Amino acid sequence: MSKNIRTLVEAAIFAALAMALSFIPDFASWFTPSFGAVPLVLFALRRGSKYGLLAGLIWGLLHFALGKVYYLSLSQVLIEYVLAFACMGLAGFLTTPLQKALKSDQEEKALLFALVGACLATITRYILHYIAGVIFWSSYAPKGMSAEWYSFTVNGTAGILTLAFVIISIVILLRSQPQFFQPNH
């Protein structure tokens, strides 16, 4: 099997894993972290932005196939399910420096690159959710609360919790299995 086909299959598997984790029940309504972000960021750091963006896009599209879309308008769906989920692949922009640091046994530098990649992906995703919250979800804000503050508290909380889970996963995996981030095929 060619490297390209193998990586595409890997992208689909990671997207499916992310989707499976999306079925973990919400324990705090809109404030729940996105557990599916963990495998997507790890995959993007492993394979780079091209495949990471593709896996994120697949994850977003799986929401349609499995009926997990909260639809208000076409533009809202495009922002929150196509762009926002694809953004998880942005972590892959740090793959090359991460892998170079690992090859030269610079574990702390590798960790820094991985964490910056995770922050880039997660923060970008939640900025898109924030924008969608202000534009499309403002009617759900409690009476007297601005749309901006409502979207910031809901999406900010979910984003921080998501980033925390992603960071914990990166630290554990990078320290115990650094070869995960250096595929040889």
Beta strands, then each sheet from edge to edge (+ up, - down):
end
